[in-house]
Amino acid sequence: ITKEQQALMKIILDAYNRHQIPQDVAKKLLQDQYSAEENFLLLTEMATSQVQVLVEFTKNIPGFLSLDHEDQIALLKGSAVEAMFLRSAQVFSRKMPKGHTEVLEARIRKSGISEEFMTPMFNFYKSIGELHMVQEEQALLTAITILTPDRPHVKDQHAVERLQESMLDVLRKLCALQHPQEPQYFARLLGRLTELRTLNHYHTEMLTSWRMNDHKFTPLLCEIWDVQ
Ligand SMILES: CC1(C)[C@H]2CC[C@]1(C)[C@H](OC(=O)c1ccc(O)cc1)C2
């Protein structure tokens, strides 16, 4: 890993750790009642704060702010769901204190999300948990997800590709250093990104079914997912 790659990794990691989910959301997890309505409101707050954290993290990805402004928006909108699932998978499988994980799972299961979406979502959380990623890998994988060139409406895909490639190069070297006994570890990480893309479809269904039951989203969520 070269000097400038170490510098890049430090910037990404600091940005990833600087913007954590506000503690008040985590606290509410254990306090409020368990009604489907209460759970939905809590998940709305969680999703909204996750999107805010995503925007702040993205702004700190070296080179992102020099991209075309419309492309910056297209990348954020195109990656928000995947970045949110990636971060919540990591929070779910590692950061959360023991009791919280079960409570969050129970609230998610009782919030009007259809059963058919639960399975792939929790399978994804399990598959991320099994990787035991170090936080540098988590931060880089999130940046790589955001810098996916073929999102809808991205005009200068090559500019995005160049940024993503430099992240992929650092991640590949990091995996080789962190998991010398597992040469296929890097490929496994990238395989998770493919699994992540399948969740986009379920997420759209989830939003639609909530809307059908007249649930209200926050302005930020409406803007990032073009709903309402
Ligand atoms: C853990 C999750 C990633 C999983 C369950 C809660 C999440 C934060 C996310 O919720 C939403 O996307 C969402 C969207 C709109 C809304 O009003 C509420 C939640 C899906």
The ligand as an SDF file (V2000), in Angstrom:
LIG
                    3D

 20 22  0  0  0  0  0  0  0  0999 V2000
  -32.5430   -1.2180    8.9730 C   0  0  0  0  0  0  0  0  0  0  0  0
  -33.1330   -0.6780    7.6520 C   0  0  0  0  0  0  0  0  0  0  0  0
  -32.0210   -0.5020    6.6520 C   0  0  0  0  0  0  0  0  0  0  0  0
  -34.2770   -1.5470    7.1340 C   0  0  0  0  0  0  0  0  0  0  0  0
  -35.2780   -1.3910    8.2710 C   0  0  0  0  0  0  0  0  0  0  0  0
  -35.1070    0.0580    8.7200 C   0  0  0  0  0  0  0  0  0  0  0  0
  -33.9790    0.5490    7.8370 C   0  0  0  0  0  0  0  0  0  0  0  0
  -33.2630    1.7670    8.3420 C   0  0  0  0  0  0  0  0  0  0  0  0
  -34.5810    0.7350    6.4520 C   0  0  0  0  0  0  0  0  0  0  0  0
  -35.7760    1.4680    6.5640 O   0  0  0  0  0  0  0  0  0  0  0  0
  -36.1440    2.2100    5.4560 C   0  0  0  0  0  0  0  0  0  0  0  0
  -35.5790    2.1590    4.3810 O   0  0  0  0  0  0  0  0  0  0  0  0
  -37.2710    3.1360    5.7190 C   0  0  0  0  0  0  0  0  0  0  0  0
  -37.7410    3.9710    4.7040 C   0  0  0  0  0  0  0  0  0  0  0  0
  -38.7890    4.8410    4.9550 C   0  0  0  0  0  0  0  0  0  0  0  0
  -39.3530    4.8780    6.2340 C   0  0  0  0  0  0  0  0  0  0  0  0
  -40.3660    5.7640    6.5120 O   0  0  0  0  0  0  0  0  0  0  0  0
  -38.8820    4.0390    7.2510 C   0  0  0  0  0  0  0  0  0  0  0  0
  -37.8200    3.1740    6.9990 C   0  0  0  0  0  0  0  0  0  0  0  0
  -34.8400   -0.6820    5.9960 C   0  0  0  0  0  0  0  0  0  0  0  0
  1  2  1  0
  2  3  1  0
  2  4  1  0
  2  7  1  0
  4  5  1  0
  4 20  1  0
  5  6  1  0
  6  7  1  0
  7  8  1  0
  7  9  1  0
  9 10  1  0
  9 20  1  0
 10 11  1  0
 11 12  2  0
 11 13  1  0
 13 14  1  0
 13 19  2  0
 14 15  2  0
 15 16  1  0
 16 17  1  0
 16 18  2  0
 18 19  1  0
M  END
$$$$
